[in-house]
Amino acid sequence: MLNSSEPILIIGGGIGGAAAGVALRRAGLDAVVYEARTQRGTRYGGCYVLWYAGRRSLRRLGLGDKVAAAGHRVDRFEMCDDRGRLLYRVDMNHRSVDPELRPLAIRRADLVDLLHTELGSEALQLNSTMREFSESARGVQATFTDGRVEYGSVLVGADGLQSRVRAHLHGSATPRHPGYAHWSGIAESDCGTPKHTFHIMHGRAARFAFFQLGDGSTCWWATRKAPAGPDGDHLGERHALEMAYRDWHPLAGALLAATDPATLHRRDTLDRPPLRQWGRGRVTLLGDAAHAMTFDLGQGAGTSLTDGVTLAHHLTRARAPLAGLREYERVRRSVTVPLAVASRQIGAGAAWGGPLGPRLNHAILRTVGARITPALLELDARSHLALETEPAHAE
C-alpha cells in the first residue's frame, strides 16, 4: 500500500479525475484534484448513456443510488436505418445483468456535479492549471500557472484529450480526426420517442440518435462527414440540420424542431492512437489523457470511471507505488485498447458514403454488429470481477 505524507496529485477534475479522487479517498489515501475551471461542474450540456462498467464503478464509489435517481433507465438499444427500420436490437431484459447495473441515460452536468459533491471542496482545487511537473526518487512536484508549487507522492494526468501531462511524457501530437463531426442537443419534448430506448439510425455517411432523459426531454446527437475545425461545414444552425435530415424518419426532424437553437452544440470527433505505455516512474495517465476514443461505442465516460476505481485498487494493494501504477496501466490498457479500436472502426463504417456504403454498413450491423456489440458493451464490466479475485499484492 502507498504510505506517504504527500498526497496523490490528480491533474484534471472531469469525470475520470474526480472519480479517481473519490476512489482514492474512500480507500484511505490522500488525494487532491486540481481543476482548471473556476467553478464546480461543467459548462458542456451533453448527455451520456452509462453502460455496465460505468454503473459498477459508480456503485463502488458509493454513488449508485444517487446516479440512479438522477438518470433514466435504458432497457433497449436499437440500431436502425434512416427510415427507422430495425437492423438489430439489444434487449437488457434478456441479458444476465444485475438490474441495478443496466444502462442509464444521464446529463453530463449531473454526473460531474455528483462526483464533485462527493469529492468535497477540500479535495477539489479549482482555478488550478498545471504548467509543468518534475519527478524525483522521493516524489513529484507540480507547478501551476499562478506560481503555486504542490508536492505529491504520485501524479495522475486526467487532463483530457489535450493533456499536458501526456505531452510531457510522450511529446505533443495532434489528435486524429476521423472525417466526421458531431452535433448534439436536448429537445424540450419526448416527441413520441420510445421510452427506455437508445435508438441510433444509420444513413449515408450520417447518423441520428436519441434517448429520453426521464424529465420530459430527449437528448439527441447526429454525425455527418465534415472536415475538422469550426469552418469545416455549414450545419451549425438548426435549420441546416433539419434540411440535412429531412428525408429521415420523422422523429429526427421532430426532435430538431423541439430543440432550442441556443443549446445546439457542435464538436469535432477526435481520438488518439493507443499508447504502448501510459506512464513512467511516479506518473501515470487516466481517461482521455490515456486512451481518448471516438464516442461511437459510448465507452468514454465508463472507461474513465473504471480507470479511477482501478487505480485506487492497485495503489492500495501494491507494496510499492510504482508497482501499483504499472499494474493499473497493464490492466486498463488490456481493455481500453480493443474498445478504442472497435469504436473507431464502428465510426468509420457509419461514415461510408456513395451508393454502396450504407448498404454495406447495414449488412455489417445486422450480422457482425448484432453478434459482437453486446460483448463489447459488457467487456469493461468484466474488469470489475477481476478486481475482486486478483492476488493481494503486486510486487
FENBELFEN-V790342 format. One record per backbone hydrogen bond with DSSP energy under -0.5 kcal/mol. NH is the residue of the N-H (numbers start at 1). CO is the residue of the C=O. Records with the same first field share a line. If there is no record, write none. Layout:
# FENBELFEN-V790342
NH = CO + CO
This chain:
# FENBELFEN-V790342
2 = 315
3 = 1
4 = 2
7 = 151
8 = 30
9 = 7 + 154
10 = 8 + 32
11 = 9 + 156
12 = 10 + 34
14 = 158
18 = 14
19 = 15
20 = 16
21 = 17
22 = 18
23 = 19
24 = 20
25 = 21
26 = 22
27 = 23
28 = 25
29 = 24
31 = 29
32 = 8
33 = 123
34 = 10
35 = 33 + 125
48 = 106
50 = 48 + 104
51 = 49
55 = 51
56 = 52
57 = 53
58 = 54
59 = 55
60 = 56
61 = 57
62 = 59
63 = 58
64 = 58
67 = 63
68 = 64
69 = 65
70 = 66
71 = 67
72 = 105
74 = 103
75 = 73 + 196
76 = 196
77 = 90
78 = 198
79 = 88
80 = 200
81 = 85
82 = 202
84 = 81
87 = 79
88 = 79
90 = 77
91 = 89
92 = 75 + 90
93 = 75
94 = 91
95 = 92
97 = 95
101 = 98
102 = 99
104 = 50
105 = 72
106 = 48
108 = 46
109 = 46
111 = 107
112 = 108
113 = 109
114 = 110
115 = 111
116 = 112
117 = 113
118 = 114
119 = 115
120 = 116
124 = 120 + 121
125 = 33 + 123
126 = 124
127 = 37
128 = 35
130 = 128
131 = 143
132 = 143
134 = 141
136 = 139
140 = 152
141 = 134
142 = 150
143 = 132
144 = 148
145 = 129
147 = 144
150 = 142
152 = 140
153 = 7
154 = 7
155 = 282
156 = 9
157 = 155 + 284
158 = 11 + 156
163 = 160
167 = 163
168 = 164
169 = 165
170 = 166
171 = 167
176 = 271
178 = 176 + 269
181 = 224
182 = 267
183 = 222
184 = 265
185 = 220
187 = 218
188 = 258
193 = 190
197 = 194
198 = 76
199 = 197 + 210
200 = 78
201 = 208
202 = 80
203 = 206
205 = 203 + 352
207 = 223
208 = 201
209 = 221
210 = 199
211 = 219
213 = 217
218 = 187
219 = 211
220 = 185
221 = 209
222 = 183
223 = 207
224 = 181
225 = 205
226 = 179
227 = 232
232 = 229
241 = 237
242 = 238
243 = 239
244 = 240
245 = 241
246 = 243
248 = 245
249 = 82
252 = 249
253 = 249
254 = 250
255 = 251
256 = 252
257 = 253
258 = 254
259 = 256
260 = 186
263 = 260
264 = 261
265 = 184
267 = 182
269 = 180
270 = 268
271 = 176
272 = 292
275 = 290
280 = 283
283 = 280
284 = 155
286 = 157
289 = 286
290 = 287
291 = 287
292 = 288
297 = 294
298 = 295
303 = 299
304 = 300
305 = 301
306 = 302
307 = 303
308 = 304
309 = 305
310 = 306
311 = 307
312 = 308
313 = 309
314 = 310
315 = 311
316 = 312
317 = 313
318 = 314
319 = 394
324 = 320
325 = 321
326 = 322
327 = 323
328 = 324
329 = 325
330 = 326
331 = 327
332 = 328
333 = 329
334 = 330
335 = 331 + 332
336 = 332
337 = 333
339 = 335
340 = 336
341 = 337
342 = 338
343 = 339
344 = 340
345 = 341
346 = 342
347 = 343
348 = 344
349 = 345
350 = 346
351 = 347 + 348
352 = 349
357 = 353
358 = 354
360 = 356
361 = 357
362 = 358
363 = 359
364 = 360
365 = 361
366 = 362
367 = 363
369 = 364
370 = 365
371 = 367 + 368
372 = 368
373 = 369
376 = 372
377 = 373
378 = 374
379 = 375 + 376
380 = 376
382 = 378 + 379
383 = 380
384 = 381
385 = 381
386 = 382
387 = 383
388 = 384
389 = 385 + 386
390 = 386
